[in-house]
């Protein structure tokens, strides 16, 4: 069960940070397809969610 926690938080952090990177780099092109506030909300959610998952992953690895 503990291994699943590390796997979920690690993969979740990687996926969300990758989504934040994509929306950050290609945000101008995405705004042509989607409304601007939607792209900004996706970017903020993925960046903060990725940071939170990474924090939970690191704290879990160190036993806090």
N, C-alpha and C positions, 0 to 999 in steps of 0.2 A: 504494500500500500504506500509506503514511503517513497519507493522508487517511482510510482505513478505520479506522486505529487511533484517530484523533481522534473519528470518528463513533461508534465502538463505545463508547469510554470516556465520551464526552459523553452519549450516549443512555442508557447503562447507569447512569451517576451520576444522571441525571434520574429514570429509572424507579424506581431503588431508593430514592432520597430521597422520591419521591412515595408509595411504598409505606410507608415509615417514617412519613410524615406521616399517612397514612390510618389505620395501625394505632395511632398515637399518639392521634389525635383520636377514633377510634371503637373504641378497645380495649375499653371497658366493654361496648359492645353486641356486639362480636365474641366476647367471653368467654362470652356467653350461648349462642352457637352452637358455639364450639370450646372445648376445654379451655384454661385460663389459661396454662399453660406453653408451649403451642404458639404462642399469640399473642405472648407475650413473646419467644420464640426468633425468630419471623419479624420482629418489630420490631427486635431487636438485630442480626440478620443484615443486614437491609436498611439500617439506619442505618450500620453499620460498612462494609458493602460499597459503599454509595453514597459514603461519605467516601473510601474507597480508590480508587474509580473516578475521583472528582473530582480527587484528588491525582495520579493517573497521567495524567489528561487535562491538568492544568496543567503538570506537569513535562514532558510530551511536547511541549506547545506551546512551551515555553521552551527545549527542546533538551537537557534533562538526561538 
